[in-house]
Amino acid sequence: MQVLKFGGTSVANAENMSRVADIVTKAVDRDRTILVCSAISGFTDALIRTGRLAAARDEAYKSIIDEYQEKHYRIIHSLIQADKQRGTLEACDAVFESLRGIARGVCLLGELSEASLDAIQGCGELLSTRIMAVRLASEGIPVKWVDSREIIRTVRKDGVNVVDTAVSYANMAAMLERNPVTSLFVLPGFIASDSQGRTTTLGRGGSDYSASLLAVGCGVRRLEIWTDVPGMMTANPKTVPTARTISNISYRAALELSHFGAKVIYPPTIQPVVSEGIPIYVKDTFDPDAPGTLIEKNPPRSKERLGGISNSDNIALISLEGSGMVGVPGFSAQVSPASRPASSRPSAAAVSTSYSSPRPLRSTPCAWPSRRRTRRRPGRRRTAVLPTRYR
């Protein structure tokens, strides 16, 4: 079994969705498959903007909903056979009517709660996966669309929603048992539900996280992340035109590159598959025959001495110097809030304290080796000479 995850750019329009359908059809010929999709490109951001406008009682939110409903209509008319369009359009309308109802309530209250925002921004994946499921079913593939909110369960912990893996993995096992002959499962990424059935979301990189959880819970042999780049690169190709695709890389190296700027994967979201040692293939939706990048626990040893370079933009370095902070209790704690604008958060802090005195230094015991060579020079005091390696 395998999990294939496609990002927002990969399902941005009817043409791209058709590419995805071709890739998934070939994948199903190899093995049972779980397909996870993000919302169409830009829709999640538009949904967040919709919620905020509604909370501000700005009726411009209505035009955003209308705009994206028309976009989904165009995709359906271009991608789905005419005799299958009616049911798909009705499912699409149901999602948008629910969205309008939630936004209307937010507008009346003038307040956007976390629960309302989750319900609003989770609509995109419901739509993209519904459309993909119908498109793939038209290829004669036994397809089962499953609502991720019935599978992935979250609980409240320290003020945030975290996945209850025990319950979620049990739900995944039950899903497979109930559908033994289904070749393809299609699930929305990013969304889940709490114990009361309310929609919750999995945060940044949520669709990758959904795919990672499904890979572990369903015991798959591989996870494929399909995006709009040919894999992990030795450097940012926009900055370094000669950057090459990395064919094999370890989990650790991939996570480090991603942490420091490489945006192919988001480290926290793939932690479940890393823990289980499931290989991750990063592939290009627009060049499916390209080898891509294989991320695994123990990749073959490379002859390259440098695996890759990543960078982070908009970094400010602040250096404080002066004798006035030497020996002052709590100095670092006083400085930290002052150096932290409301719009940013320090990525790292390094504290190094040094002090020099004009007074003569007193002799103190040192860690010289016990066996020292000495020599006497006429008219001079006795001098200790260290062996070369200690000089």
N, C-alpha and C positions, 0 to 999 in steps of 0.2 A: 504494500500500500504506500501511497505517496501523497504529500500535500503540496499544492501549487498555490502561491499567493501572488496576486496581481495588484499593483498600485494604481493610484488615480489617473496617472498619465496613460497607463495601458488600457484603461476603459473610458477614456475621455470623450469618445464619440463612436459613431456606428462603425466607421472603418477600423478603428483600433479594437473594438469589441469583436469584430469579425476575425481579426488576427488572433485574438485570445481564443476564440472558439476553435480555430484551426489547431493551435498549440495544444489545447486541452483534449481535443478529439484524438490526436496522436498519442497523448499521454495515457488516455484511457485504454488504448490498444495495448499498452505495455502492462498496465496494472490498475487495480482499483484506485480511485483518485478522490481526494477532497479538494474542492476549489474554494478559495477565500478571496474576496474582492473588496477593495476600498470603494468609496464613493467616487463619482466622476470628478476629474481634476477641477479643483477650485470650489466644489460644492460645499464641503465641510466649512471652509472659511466663510462662505456666503451664508450658511445656516447660523453660524455664530454671530455674524453681523445682523442677521434677521432678528435673533433674540435680543440683542442689545438695542436695536432700533425700536423694537416693540416695547421694551422696558422703559425707553425714553419717550414713549407715546408718539413716536415718529412713524406715521403711516407709510413711509417709504418702504417699510418691511414687506408690504403687500406686493409691491412691484418686483422685489427679489424673488418671492415665491412664484409669481406668475412667470417670470423669466425662466426659471429653472424647470418649471412644469413644461413649458414649451420646448425646452432643450430635450427633456426626456421623451416628449411626444415625437420629436424629430428622429431621435435614435430608434424608437420603437418602429416607426413607419419605415425607416431605412433598413432595419436589421431583421425584423420579424416578418414571417410570411403573413399574407393578408388574412387568412382564415384563423390565425392565432393571435391577431392583434387585439381583438376585442377584450379577451380576458386579461391580457397584459395591461391594456389601457385602464381597465377597471381597477386592477391592483395598484396601478400608479396613482389613479385618482384617490383611492382610499388613503394612501400614504400622505398625499398633499392635503386632503381634507383634515386629516388628523393634525398635520403640521399647522394648518391655518387655525384650528381650534385652540391649540396650545399657545400659539403666538397671540391670538385674540385675548386669551386669559391673562397672559403676561402684560399685554398692553393695558387692560382694565386695572390690573393691580399696580402697574408701574414698577414692577419688581421681577427680576430674573433670578429665580432660585437655582441651585445646582441641579436639582431634580428636573426642573423645566428645561434647563440648558442641555442636559443629557438627552432628554426626550426629543429636543429639536435637532441637535447635531447628529443624532443617530439615524436620521431618516435617509441619508444618502446611500448608505450601504444596503439598506432594505431595497431600494430601487434598483441599484446596479446589479445586484445578485438575482433579483426577480427576472430582469431582462435577460441576463446571461443564462439562467436556467431554462427559459423558454427557447432561446436560440439554440442551445445545445440539445434540448429534447427533440428539436426539429431534425437533428442529425441522426435520429434513431437510437440515441444513447439512453439507457435507463437512468433517469436523473431524479434525484430527490432534493428538493429545496428544504432546508432546515433553518428555522429561526434560531440564531445563536443565543438569543435571550432565554431559550429553553434548555440550553446546554451549558453555557458558561455562567457560573454563579459567583457573585461578589458579596463580600461582607464588609461592614464598616469597621475600620481599625485606625485608631489615632487620627480620626477626622478625615480619612480618605477611604476610597473603595479599593479593596484588594481582592484578588481572585481566591475563592475557596477551592483549591486544587482537588481536594479529596472528593467533594461533591461534583465538581466539573468533570473530572476524569471518570467518575462512575456514570455520569450522564452520557459521556462519549461512548463508553463501552456498551451501554444500553442502546444507543442509536445504531451501532453496528449490528447488534444482536437482532433488533427489530427489522432490519433491512438487509438480510443476508445475500440477496441477489442484486442489490443496487450497485451499479458500476461507478456512479459519480454522485457525490454529495456536494451541494453548493450551499455555502454559509456566508452570511455577512460578517465582515471583519469589524473590529472596533467596539461592538456593542455587546452587552451582557445584561444581567438583571440581578436584583437583590432578592432576598428571601420573600419579599412581598410582591414580587413580579414587576417592580418598577424598572424602567430602562436605566442602565448605568453605562458608562463608557470607560475604556481602558487607557485613556490618555494618549500622549504622543507615541507614535509608532504602534497604535492600538491594533491595527490589522495584522502587522507582523507578530504581535503578541498573541492574537487569536490563532494564527497559523502555527505558531510555536507550541501553544498549549494543545492544539488538536494533534500535532505531530506526536507529542509525548503520550497524550491520552489514548490515541488510537494505535499506538505502537507501529508507526510507519518506518520505512527504511530510508527515506530521504525527504528533505524539505527543499522546495524550489521557490526562490524569491525572484519574480520577474519584474523588471523595472525598465527604465528608458536609457540605461547605460550598459556597456558590454560586460560589466563585472566590476570588481574592485581594481582600481588603477594604482600604478606606482606613484602617481601624483595627480593633482587636479588637472585634467586635460585643458581646462580653460586658462590655467596659469602656465602649465608646461605642455606645449603641443606635442612633444615627443613621448609623453607618458604612455606606458604599455599596460595591457591587462595582466593582472597577476593570475596565473593559472591555478596555483595551490597555495593555501595559506592556513596557518593554525588558527584555532579559535582565539587564542590569546592575542596574536598579532592583529587579527581582524578587529577585535574589540578595541585594542589600543588605537588603531588607525581611525576607527569610527568615533572614538571618544574625542580625538583631537582634530576633527573636521571632516573626515570622509563620511558622506551622508547616505551611503548605500544601505546600511543597516543601523538600527538604533540599539546600542548594547543591551539595555535592560530587557528589551522585548524578546530577545532570542536566548535568554539565559536558560529556560527550560530545556531546549534541545542541546545546548552546550553541556548541561549537567548529565544528559543521557547519552551523549556522544553521537547524536544523529547528524549525519553530514548535511551541510547546507550548500545548495548550488545557487549562485547568483547569475541570472540569465537576462538577455536583452530581448524584450518583446518584439522589437523591430528588426532583429537579426537573430532569429531563433536557432540557426545552425552554428552560430559562433560558440566556441567552447565555454565562455564565461569563466567564473571563478568557483573553485571548490574549497569550501571552508570545512576543515576537519580537525580532529584532535592531533593526529600525528602525520602531517603531510610529508612527502618525500623531501629529503634534504636538497636545498637549492644551491646552485653555484653562485648565485647573486649574494653579495655581502650586505647589500642594503635592500630590504624588502619593499619599503614604500615610504613616502613622505606625505604627511598631512599638515594642514595649517588651520589656524583659527584667526578670523579677522576681528577687528575692533577690540584689540586688547590694549589696555593702558597699564603701564608699569610705574608704580609709585615707590620712590626710595626716600626714606627718612634717615637723616644723619644728625649727630650732635651729642655732646656729652650730657645734655640735660635729661636724656632718657635712660642713662645708665643707672641701674640699681633702683629705678622708680617702680614700686609694686603696682601691678595692674596697668602699666603703660599701654601694652598692646590692646587690652580690652577697651581702653579709652579711645584709641586711634581707630579701631575697626569700624564703629558706627559712623564716624566722621568721613571715612573713605568709601562709604557704601551708599551711592545715590539710590533713590527709590526705584529707579528703572533697571538697576543692575545688581548683580551678586558676585562677590569675588570668587574666581575659579580656584585660586591657590594663594597661600600666604606663606612667606618664608621669613623667619626672624633670625638674625645673626647679630650677636652682641660682641663687641670688642672694646678694649680699654687700654690706653697706653699712659704711663706715668712718667713725668720728668725725673722722678726720684731714682737713685741708684737701686738696682735690683739686688735683693739679698740672695745669697746662695741657698739653694734648696736641693734636697735629695733628687736624683734623677734616675731614669731607668737605663743607665749605661750598663753594658755587660760587665760582669764581675772580673773578667780577665782583660786587663788593660796593659798596653805596652807603654812603658815610660822611658824617657831618655833625659839625660842631664846635659845641659849646655853650660859651658863656662860662663860665670858671671850672671846667670839668669836663674829664675826660680824653676822649680820642677814643673814640667808640663805633662798633662795627660793627653794621649793621642788615641782617638777612637779608631777601630778598624774601619776600612774603607766603606763597608756597607752601612755603617751607622753615621757616616758624616752627612 
